Amino acid sequence: MFSLLSDISKQKQEMKFQDGIFFNGIPDMSIRIGHQDQKTGKLTDILIYNNKTYSKMQTTVADSGYIRISDDRKYLIVMLYNGQIYEENRDYQWFSRNQLSHHIFDDQLLLVPLSGFAFERSDQEQFASRSETKNMNQLAYTIDSLKHAQDSMVTVFENRLVKSHLIRNLSMAADLDSLPALHEASVLRILDTMSVENRNAVFGQAASWAEEARGYADYEQDFMRYTADLLYRAQADFQRKIALPFSIMIFFLIGAPLGAIIRKGGLGMPIVVSVIFFVIYYIIMITGEKFVKDGVWPAFWGIWISSLILFPIAIFLTYKSTNDSALFNPDAYKKRLEPVLELYRRMRGRWFKNRS
């Protein structure tokens, strides 16, 4: 599915020329026409720049002609009348010895290979690494591998940062697992004994090592963030493969009782209420997925929260439908509110009576 959607998005549409404007939809070619007859498709005042051959730059000028794509959409068929072709070399002798050729023609047929206009299927193996295309076992293996990679990256990062960047050139660096304790007074005392040149050299070397350590830390941070994103997506897809079938049952338990409970409004009212429930479910679902992919929520809660919220509602609606409840009957609510409305009318009448 992902390869099919990618191939459809990469497929180019028909060529559409506009008078006096260059068309750059073909790689390494630019086509400009003066006018196009909409009925016959005839083109006039044609100018073509062709750079498909690296060693030659070709410019074609013609009074009229026709340009169309072949039936198999693999070639551009260019039929030109009364024109000229200029060719100029662009090899390693471009500056020392330049060659220019000039051809005059009455009619000229050109076949230009195209790419992107024909519908071509891509290799599905390039999408096999996406977590959306993997099954449950593959996702479980991917999640375990990414967790192990995260743990190993943290350990390797700590060791390399300490030994290779922070305490480099020390004889005891190989035996240390953390930074040694440094006393500011002793360091300042050593610096005071140095000359200005040596002190500047020490400061410059320290600044260089610190910048190098910072660059290494930034690189490792980006790589760890990328690995974490892959892990969050794999965990979300693993939970989604279980949550989506469960959500189908939830919407069945919501939609079927609504048809029995809502008696007014015909078929449209149950559909409207069902759509409202689906919109609520979708908003909660995409919010939870975003929190999961950002690492804010665990994958279970982020993917299942929408189903966990609507599942009690589905059970409640199913229970009400089996008891022939008038849950969405406005007359039933009006009847229950009648004593309250009657009390309000009495109190209102007494208030007006006392005022008068």
Secondary structure, DSSP 4 states (H G I P E B T S, - for coil): -HHHHHHHHH--------BTS-B--STTEEEEEEEE-TTT--EEEEEEEE--STTEEEEEEEEEEEEEE-TTSSEEEEEEEEEEEEEEE-STTTTT---EEEEEEEEEEEEEE-SSSS--PPPGGGGTTSGGG--HHHHHHHHHHHHHHHHHHHHHHHHHIIIIIISTT-TTGGG-SSPPP--HHHHHHHHHTS-HHHHHHHHHHHHHHHHHHHHHHHHHHHHHHHHHHHHHHHHHHHHHHHHHHHHHHHHHHHHHHHHHH--SSTTHHHHHHHHHHHHHHHHHHHHHHHHHHTTSS-HHHHHHHHHHHHHHHHHHHHHHHHTT--TT-HHHHHHHHHHHHHHHHHHHHHHHHHH-
